[in-house]
């Protein structure tokens, strides 16, 4: 993870702590895949599917950006 232009986390290890903003891209999402994802979580993760999302208001300095990948610029 890069924060404030510096490598902050590398291979799961924190390298530096920096104040700043968190830029998050919020891509489109189809809730029809929840069942598929829930099964994968039960098989692969120790975190429950319901507990995985982080509420936006809990992220200090959050700035949401629209995901424009694949959208036409016409």
C-alpha distances in whole Angstrom, upper triangle without the diagonal:
4,7,10,10,8,6,6,5,7,9,9,10,9,10,10,11,12,14,13,13,11,12,12,14,17,19,22,23,26,27,30,27,27,29,28,24,26,28,24,23,26,26,23,21,22,21,24,23,24,22,19,18,17,20,18,21,19,15,16,16,15,16,17,17,20,19,21,20,24,26,29,29,32
4,7,6,5,4,5,7,9,12,12,12,11,10,10,11,10,12,11,11,10,11,13,15,18,20,24,25,28,30,32,30,29,32,31,27,29,31,28,26,30,30,26,25,26,24,27,26,27,25,22,21,19,21,19,21,20,16,16,15,15,15,17,17,19,19,21,20,24,26,28,28,32
4,5,5,6,6,9,12,15,14,14,11,11,9,8,7,8,7,8,8,9,12,15,18,21,24,26,29,30,33,31,31,34,32,29,30,33,30,28,31,32,28,26,27,25,28,27,27,25,22,21,19,20,18,19,18,14,13,12,13,13,15,16,19,19,22,22,26,27,29,28,32
4,6,8,9,12,15,18,18,17,14,13,10,10,7,8,6,8,9,11,14,17,20,23,26,28,32,33,36,34,34,37,36,32,34,36,33,32,35,36,32,30,31,29,31,30,31,28,25,24,21,22,20,21,19,16,14,12,14,14,16,17,20,21,23,23,27,28,30,29,32
4,7,9,12,14,17,18,17,15,13,11,12,10,11,10,11,12,12,15,18,21,23,27,29,32,34,37,35,34,38,36,33,35,37,34,32,36,36,32,31,32,30,32,32,32,30,27,26,24,25,22,24,23,19,17,16,16,16,18,18,21,21,22,23,26,27,29,28,32
4,6,9,11,15,15,14,12,9,8,10,9,11,11,13,13,14,17,19,23,25,29,30,34,35,37,35,35,38,36,33,34,36,33,31,35,35,31,29,30,29,32,31,32,29,26,26,24,25,23,25,23,19,18,17,18,18,20,20,23,23,25,25,28,30,32,31,35
4,6,7,11,12,11,9,7,7,10,10,13,13,15,14,15,17,19,22,24,28,29,32,33,36,33,33,35,34,30,32,33,30,29,32,31,28,26,27,26,29,29,30,27,24,24,22,25,23,25,23,19,19,18,19,19,21,21,24,23,25,24,28,30,32,32,35
4,7,10,10,8,6,5,5,6,8,11,12,13,12,14,16,19,22,24,27,28,31,32,35,32,31,34,32,29,30,32,29,27,30,30,26,24,25,24,27,27,28,25,22,22,20,22,21,22,20,16,16,16,17,18,20,21,24,23,26,25,29,31,33,33,37
4,7,6,5,4,5,7,9,11,14,15,15,14,16,17,19,21,23,27,27,30,31,33,30,29,31,30,26,27,29,26,24,27,27,23,21,21,21,24,24,25,23,20,20,19,22,21,22,20,17,17,18,18,20,21,22,24,24,26,25,29,31,34,34,37
4,5,5,7,7,10,12,14,17,18,19,17,18,19,21,23,25,28,28,31,32,34,31,30,32,30,27,28,29,25,24,27,26,22,21,22,22,25,25,27,24,21,22,21,24,24,26,23,20,21,22,21,23,24,24,26,25,27,26,29,31,34,34,38
4,6,9,10,13,15,18,21,21,22,19,20,20,22,24,25,28,28,30,31,32,29,28,30,28,24,26,26,23,22,24,23,19,18,19,20,23,23,26,23,20,22,21,25,25,27,24,22,23,24,23,25,25,26,28,26,28,27,29,32,35,36,39
4,7,9,12,14,16,19,20,20,18,19,19,21,23,24,27,27,29,29,31,28,27,29,27,23,24,25,22,20,22,22,18,16,17,17,20,21,23,20,18,19,19,22,22,24,21,19,20,22,21,23,24,25,27,26,28,27,30,32,36,36,40
4,6,9,11,14,17,19,20,18,20,21,23,25,27,30,30,33,33,35,32,30,32,30,27,28,29,25,23,26,25,22,20,20,20,23,24,26,23,20,22,21,24,24,25,22,20,20,22,22,24,25,27,29,28,31,30,33,35,38,38,42
4,6,7,11,14,16,17,16,18,19,22,25,27,30,30,33,33,35,33,31,33,32,28,29,31,28,25,28,28,24,22,21,21,24,25,26,23,21,21,20,22,22,23,20,18,18,19,20,22,24,25,28,27,30,29,33,35,38,38,41
4,7,10,14,15,17,17,19,21,24,26,28,32,32,35,36,38,35,34,36,35,31,32,34,31,29,31,31,27,25,25,25,28,29,30,27,24,25,23,25,24,25,23,20,19,20,21,23,25,26,29,28,31,30,34,35,38,38,42
4,6,10,12,15,15,18,20,23,26,28,32,32,36,36,39,36,35,38,36,33,34,35,32,30,33,33,29,27,27,26,29,30,30,27,25,25,22,24,23,24,21,18,17,18,19,21,23,25,28,28,30,30,34,35,38,37,41
4,7,10,12,13,16,18,22,24,27,31,31,35,35,38,35,34,37,36,32,33,35,32,30,32,33,30,27,26,25,28,28,29,25,23,23,20,22,20,21,18,15,14,14,16,19,21,23,26,27,30,30,33,35,37,37,40
4,6,9,11,14,17,20,23,26,29,30,34,34,38,36,34,37,36,33,34,36,33,31,34,35,31,29,29,27,29,29,29,26,24,23,20,21,19,19,17,14,12,12,14,16,19,21,24,25,28,28,32,33,35,34,38
4,7,10,13,16,19,22,25,29,30,33,34,37,35,34,37,37,33,34,36,34,32,35,36,33,30,29,27,29,29,29,26,24,22,19,20,17,17,15,12,9,9,12,14,17,19,23,24,27,28,32,32,35,34,37
4,7,10,13,16,19,22,26,27,31,32,35,33,32,36,35,32,33,36,33,31,34,35,32,30,30,27,29,29,28,25,23,21,18,18,16,15,15,11,8,7,9,11,14,16,20,21,24,25,29,29,31,30,33
4,6,10,13,16,19,22,24,28,28,32,30,29,33,33,29,30,33,31,29,32,34,31,28,28,26,27,26,26,23,21,19,16,16,13,13,13,9,7,4,6,7,10,12,16,18,20,22,26,26,28,27,30
4,6,10,12,16,19,20,24,25,28,27,26,29,29,25,27,30,27,25,29,30,27,25,25,23,24,23,23,20,18,15,13,13,10,12,11,7,7,6,5,6,8,10,14,15,18,19,23,23,26,26,29
4,7,10,13,16,18,22,23,27,25,25,28,28,25,26,29,27,25,29,30,27,25,26,24,25,23,23,21,19,16,14,14,11,13,14,10,10,8,6,5,6,7,10,12,14,16,19,20,22,22,25
4,6,9,13,15,18,20,23,21,21,25,24,21,23,26,24,22,26,27,25,23,24,21,22,20,20,19,16,13,12,12,10,13,13,10,12,10,7,6,5,6,9,9,13,14,17,18,21,21,24
4,6,10,12,16,18,21,19,20,23,23,20,22,25,23,22,26,27,25,23,25,22,23,20,20,20,17,14,14,14,12,15,16,13,15,14,10,9,6,5,6,6,9,10,14,14,17,18,21
4,7,9,12,14,17,17,17,20,20,18,20,23,21,21,24,26,24,22,24,21,21,18,18,18,15,12,13,13,11,14,16,14,16,15,12,10,7,7,6,6,10,11,14,14,17,18,21
4,6,10,12,15,14,15,19,18,16,19,22,20,20,24,25,23,22,25,22,22,18,19,20,17,14,15,16,14,18,19,18,20,19,15,14,10,9,7,5,8,9,11,11,15,16,19
4,7,10,12,12,14,17,17,16,18,21,20,20,24,25,24,23,26,23,22,18,19,20,17,15,17,17,16,20,21,20,23,22,18,17,13,12,9,8,10,10,11,11,15,17,19
4,6,9,9,10,13,13,12,15,17,17,17,20,22,21,21,23,20,19,15,16,18,15,13,16,16,16,20,21,20,24,23,20,19,15,15,13,11,13,13,14,15,18,20,23
4,5,6,8,11,12,11,14,16,16,17,20,21,21,21,24,21,19,16,16,19,17,15,18,19,19,22,24,24,27,27,23,22,19,18,16,15,16,16,16,16,20,23,25
4,5,5,9,10,10,11,14,15,15,18,20,20,20,22,19,17,13,13,16,15,14,17,17,18,22,23,23,27,27,24,23,20,20,18,17,20,19,20,20,23,26,28
4,6,7,8,10,11,13,14,16,17,19,20,20,23,21,18,15,15,18,17,17,20,21,22,25,26,27,30,31,27,27,24,24,21,20,22,21,21,21,25,28,29
4,6,5,6,9,10,11,12,15,16,17,17,20,18,16,12,14,17,15,15,19,20,22,25,25,26,29,30,26,26,23,23,21,19,21,20,20,21,25,28,30
4,5,5,6,9,10,10,12,14,15,15,17,15,13,9,10,13,12,13,16,18,20,23,23,24,27,28,25,26,23,23,22,20,23,22,23,24,27,30,32
4,5,5,6,9,10,11,13,14,15,17,16,13,10,12,15,14,15,19,21,23,26,26,27,31,32,29,29,26,27,26,24,26,25,25,27,30,33,35
4,6,5,7,9,10,11,12,14,17,16,14,11,13,16,15,16,20,22,24,27,27,27,31,32,29,29,26,27,25,23,25,24,24,26,29,32,34
4,5,5,6,9,10,10,11,14,12,11,8,11,13,11,13,16,19,21,24,24,24,27,29,25,26,24,24,23,21,24,22,23,25,29,31,34
4,5,5,6,9,10,10,12,11,8,6,9,11,11,13,16,19,21,24,23,24,28,29,27,28,25,26,26,24,27,26,26,28,32,34,37
4,5,5,6,9,10,12,12,10,9,12,14,14,16,20,22,25,28,27,27,31,33,30,31,29,29,29,27,29,28,28,30,34,36,39
4,5,5,6,8,11,11,10,9,13,14,13,15,19,22,24,27,26,26,29,31,28,29,27,28,27,25,27,26,26,29,32,35,38
4,5,5,5,8,7,7,6,10,11,9,13,16,19,21,24,23,23,27,29,26,27,26,27,27,25,28,26,27,30,33,36,39
4,6,6,8,8,7,8,11,12,12,15,18,21,24,27,25,26,29,32,29,31,29,30,30,28,31,30,31,33,37,39,42
4,6,9,11,10,11,14,15,14,18,21,24,27,29,28,28,31,33,31,33,31,32,31,29,32,30,31,34,37,40,43
4,7,9,10,11,14,14,13,16,19,23,25,28,26,26,29,31,29,30,29,29,30,27,30,28,30,32,36,38,41
4,5,7,9,12,11,10,14,16,20,22,25,22,22,26,28,26,28,27,28,28,27,30,28,30,32,36,38,41
4,6,9,12,10,10,14,16,19,22,24,22,22,25,28,26,29,28,29,30,29,32,31,33,35,39,41,44
4,6,8,6,6,10,12,16,18,20,18,19,22,25,23,25,24,26,27,26,30,29,31,33,36,38,41
4,5,5,6,10,13,15,18,21,19,20,24,26,24,26,25,27,27,26,30,29,31,32,36,38,41
4,5,5,8,11,14,17,19,18,19,23,25,22,24,22,24,24,23,26,26,27,29,33,35,38
4,6,7,10,12,15,17,16,18,22,24,21,23,22,24,24,24,27,27,29,30,33,35,38
4,6,8,10,14,15,14,15,19,22,19,22,21,23,24,24,27,27,29,31,34,36,39
4,7,10,13,15,13,14,18,20,18,20,18,21,21,21,24,24,26,28,31,33,36
4,6,9,12,11,12,15,17,15,16,15,17,18,18,22,22,24,25,29,30,33
4,6,9,7,8,12,14,12,14,14,16,18,18,22,23,26,26,30,31,34
4,6,6,7,11,13,11,13,13,16,17,19,22,24,26,26,30,30,33
4,5,6,9,10,7,9,9,13,15,16,20,22,24,24,28,28,31
4,6,8,9,8,11,11,15,17,20,23,25,28,28,31,31,34
4,6,9,9,12,13,17,19,21,25,26,29,29,33,33,36
4,6,6,9,11,14,17,19,22,24,27,27,30,30,34
4,6,9,12,15,19,20,24,25,29,29,32,31,35
4,6,10,13,16,19,22,24,27,27,29,29,32
4,6,10,13,15,18,20,24,24,26,26,29
4,7,10,13,15,18,21,21,23,22,25
4,7,9,12,15,18,17,20,20,23
4,6,9,12,15,14,17,16,19
4,6,9,12,11,13,13,16
4,6,9,9,12,12,16
4,6,5,8,9,12
4,6,9,10,13
4,7,9,12
4,6,9
4,6
4
